[in-house]
């Protein structure tokens, strides 16, 4: 039976600077809300004016993944594995248990690394900025979906929690997609990844 493998090196592009850049990009989502507040304050209060901030909030929710994921795509653009199939490859973040990031870096960002997830016939392969990971499906002991909670305003797509065996002291990891631009595609991609991993893991048991 093939063992799970993991290699961890120093972060290259997704160090503290990369994390800060992704967060700064995410703050741009506040721009439509600020514009809506300015428009409301510049006009007489009415029912239509009250709809402006509500519509702006709905628009921001729809594009919630946009700026952060666009920055992540730039960070990982040179990491894509060669000959990987388009329908089996996604940009994701992973969080290991126990975590490998500590201190301020871990407080600012809940991802330990970002990179490409590839689902091969017999294994899950992650090629990241600092983590290289291969988990045969037969080594996956459990697959669960988890809500991201307040950090994702309880509406962002969830995470996929994997319980693994023989991963060099790690009990498992969480996977969250980072390739989408709108909330609807984020949910769809997460469901697709979850279904494929669970089906492959169930077949391998």
N, C-alpha and C positions, 0 to 999 in steps of 0.2 A: 504494500500500500504506500503510495507516494505521500511524503510529508509536506506540510505547509512550510513556506520559506518567507523570510522577511529580512531585508537589508535596510539599515538606517544610516544616512550620512548627514552632514551639515546642510541646512537649508541654503539654496542658491538664490532664487528669485522670490521665494515665499518666506522670507525672514520677517523681521519686525517692520522693515520699510515696505515690503509688499503688503503686509497686513494693513498698515496704516493707509496705503494707497487705496486698497479695496474699500476701507471704511469711509475715506474722504469721498470717493465716487458715490457711495451709497447716500451720503448726505445731500447729494444733488436732488434726491427725490423730494426734499422739502421745498424746492423752488416753486413747483405748481401750487402748493398750499400757501406759500407766502404771497404769490401773485393773487390768489383767490381772496386772501384777507385784505389785500390792498384794494381790490375791486369793490369788496363789500363796504369797506370803510369810506370809499370815495362816493358812494351812492346813498340815497335815502333808503332806510331799512324797509324791506318788503319781502313778500313770500318768495319772489323770484330771486332776490339777492341772497336769501338764506339757502337757496339751492346751489349757489355757486361753490361754497366750500364743501358741500356734500358731494357734488359732482367731481370736484378736484380730488377729494379723498378717495372716491371710487376709482378714478383714473390712476392715482398713485398705487393703490392696492393691485390693480391689474398689471402694472409694470414693476411691481416690487422687486423681482429678481434682476431687473435690467442692468443697472449700473455696476452692482457688485459682481455679477456674473461676467459682464463684459471685461472687467479688469482681470478676473481670474482667467478668462480665455486668453488674454494677452500674456499672462504669466506662464501658462502651460503650452503656448503655441508650438514650441519646439520639442515637446515631449511625446507627441503622438507616436505610438508604435508603428513601424512599417508593416504594410500588408494587413492591417487590421480592418475588419469589415465595418462599413458605415453603420449597419443596423445592429451591431454588437459592441459599439464603442461609444462611451460618453465621458464628458468632463464631469468629475465629481470631487468632493472633498471627503476625507476620511478622518475619523477620530478614533484613536486606539484606546483600549482599556487594559491596563492603566495608561493614562496619557503620557506622551513623550515630551510635550511642551510644558514648561513651568513658568511661574512668575508672571510678569506683565504681559508677555507674549500669549500665555494661556488665558489670561483674564480678558484680553481684547478680542481674541479669536477662538471660537470653539472647534476649529479644524486643526488637526495636527499636520495635515499636508493636503495639497491639491494636485490633481493630475488626471490621467486617463484610466478609465475602467474598461477592461475588455473581458467579455464572457466567451471563453473558448468552449469546446465540447466537453472537456473534463475538468476545467479549472477556471477560477476567477483570478484575473491578473490586474494589478494596479501598478502603473508606472507614474511615479510622482516626482516632485521637485527634490525630495530627500528620502522618500520611502519607495522601495521596490518590494512588491508583495505578490506572492502566488499562493492561492489556497485551493487545493483540489476540492471539488464539490463533496466528495465523500468525507472530508474533514470538517464540514459545516454541520454543527449539531443543532442549530436552531436559527430560524429566520423570522423576524418580527418587524412590524411597522410601528413607528413611534412618532408622536406629534412633537414639533419643535418648540411648542409652548409660547411664552411671552416674546421670546426673541424673534419669532416669526409672526407675531401678532395673532397666533392661533389659527391663521388662515393659510400660511405658506405650506407648501408640500412637506410631508413628513420625512423622516429618516428611516433607513433600513438597518436594523440592528442584527448583526451576525454573531452567533456563539460558535467559537472554533475550538479545535483540538490541536495540540502540538505546535503552537505558534510562538515558540521561544519565550514563554512566560506571559504572553498576552492572552487574556480571556476571550477577546473578541474585538469587534470594531463596529462603528456606525458609518454608513455611507449616505451622503446627500448629494443629489444632482446639482451641477453648477453650469449646465449648458443652455438653460432656457433663458428667454427674455421676458416672458409674461407668465403670470401665475397659473394660467390654464395649461400651458404646455409643461410647466414645472410639475404639476400634479400628474399629467399624463405620462411624462417620462419616468417619474418615480414609480408609478404603478407598473409600468412596463419592466423596469429593472427588477422590482420586487418579484413580479410574477416569474420572470426568467430565472432568477437566482433560486427561488423556492422550488420551482419545477425541477431544475437541474439537481438541487440538493436532495429532493425527495427521490428522484430516480437513482441517485448514487448510493442511497442507504440500503 
